Amino acid sequence: MIGIGSCGGLRVIKTRPVEAGQYVPGVISYPTVKLTSRARFSTVCLHAGQEPDPTTGAIITPIYQTSTYVQDELGKHKGYEYGRTHNPTRMAVERNIAAIEGGKAGFAFASGMAAIGAIATLLKAGDHAVVSDNTYGGTFRLFDKVLTRYQLSFTYVDTGDLHETERAFTKATRMLFVETPSNPIMRLTDLRAAADLAHRHEARLVVDNTFASPYVQRPIEFGADIVTHSTTKYLNGHSDSVGGIVVAVRDDDIEWLRFVQNAEGAILGPFDSWLVLRGTKTLALRMQQHNANGLALAQFVSAHPKVKRVYYPGLPAHPQHELAKKQMNGFGGMLAFDLGSLEAARRLLNAVRLHALAESLGGVETLISHPATMTHASVPADRRAAIGITDGLVRISAGIEDVEDLKEDLTQALDHV
Ligand SMILES: Cc1ncc(COP(=O)(O)O)c(C=O)c1O
């Protein structure tokens, strides 16, 4: 058992063992993992799933940029046959994030959407899933425009309201898919209650943990069956790679996901795997700064007279602040606020200098965006209105800059509103 303990105020948790080389069926044997059973979160982030390179001792896992592996003789190989099926760099990042999330196995994909697409293959024609109503727009698009063509059905509800969520369950429901905090209005779902609800109905709880990162929240601790991330965001953290990961705990899910990852082939490439491994080494440090800057900016905009409403779970005024304190470690780097009109939002977005006007989130640089016309443009206007994504809503992904510089930039930009 790898224990993850206190780091920057993080409570002690336990996670499952993820052994080096566990997916390699052949003769290669890795040295045993250096982590002790007491290894704490930042230590797990740095070391889990990785060993010094057996050939050279290189401390950093090499980028195995190869499509195939030479076999010793017919029927005898080193556990690696073909690059889509096995790649040591990818397998290292899979073990690393599985350990970080407290799961049993991880599967890395070419994007966050490819990861969610793989999860959806756990459903069969006729199955139904209940989904958070303000899930990422691309997730909604995949479910609504693609997967409904294959006799899958989806009901979108405010999963922050467990009664409403339970009412959406049918006999065919096999999955509860939640995002918490949700994007962009930071609505929370009670993870433990959601897991209990899903399991009472013999469904899986799947959590898209992209917005929080595993430093802030580890859904498997609360009973989730599957956790997914767009690694493009906090896990990679440096805005230089697109990828996705699925972490699972159930043996049947693991067996299926391994099969599907190879069968569909939407794998994360070796270089991107290496970039994400580089990213997770500093996850704990980065998240401490993202948390601090997110809170400071939320407090700053809350006090500004031109800001009508702020969405950030770390503010006592957030309706689920108590739940946030229970299931999150810090409140993350994402916040949104309403300026009341499209014109006001436009003026702010065109006036910022240090905040980069861009989609995406979770990188070291602070990004600012307009959900209604950018990340959530694929969500129909009536659904956007129902969820609270108004034309005046602005979203910030707080980076790790000095927060005083960020506040100065917002101050000058808000003067243009
Ligand atoms: C919460 C969430 N999940 C999934 C995705 C999809 O990830 P990717 O862009 O890596 O495909 C995103 C992308 O923004 C996201 O914000």
The ligand as a Tripos MOL2 file, in Angstrom:
@<TRIPOS>MOLECULE
LIG
   16    16     1     0     0
SMALL
NO_CHARGES

@<TRIPOS>ATOM
      1 C1        -13.0960   19.5610  -17.6880 C.3       1 LIG1
      2 C2        -12.5720   19.1480  -19.0260 C.ar      1 LIG1
      3 N1        -12.6480   17.8580  -19.3960 N.ar      1 LIG1
      4 C3        -12.1850   17.4430  -20.5940 C.ar      1 LIG1
      5 C4        -11.6270   18.3220  -21.4850 C.ar      1 LIG1
      6 C5        -11.1450   17.8200  -22.8210 C.3       1 LIG1
      7 O1         -9.7580   17.7600  -22.8270 O.3       1 LIG1
      8 P1         -8.8430   17.8860  -24.1540 P.3       1 LIG1
      9 O2         -8.9800   19.3020  -24.6200 O.co2     1 LIG1
     10 O3         -7.4810   17.5370  -23.6790 O.co2     1 LIG1
     11 O4         -9.3930   16.9310  -25.1530 O.co2     1 LIG1
     12 C6        -11.5080   19.6650  -21.1360 C.ar      1 LIG1
     13 C7        -10.8980   20.6320  -22.0790 C.2       1 LIG1
     14 O5        -10.9330   21.8170  -21.8850 O.2       1 LIG1
     15 C8        -12.0020   20.1000  -19.8740 C.ar      1 LIG1
     16 O6        -11.9430   21.3750  -19.5010 O.3       1 LIG1
@<TRIPOS>BOND
     1     1     2 1
     2     2     3 ar
     3     2    15 ar
     4     3     4 ar
     5     4     5 ar
     6     5     6 1
     7     5    12 ar
     8     6     7 1
     9     7     8 1
    10     8     9 2
    11     8    10 1
    12     8    11 1
    13    12    13 1
    14    12    15 ar
    15    13    14 2
    16    15    16 1
@<TRIPOS>SUBSTRUCTURE
     1 LIG1         1 GROUP 0 **** ****
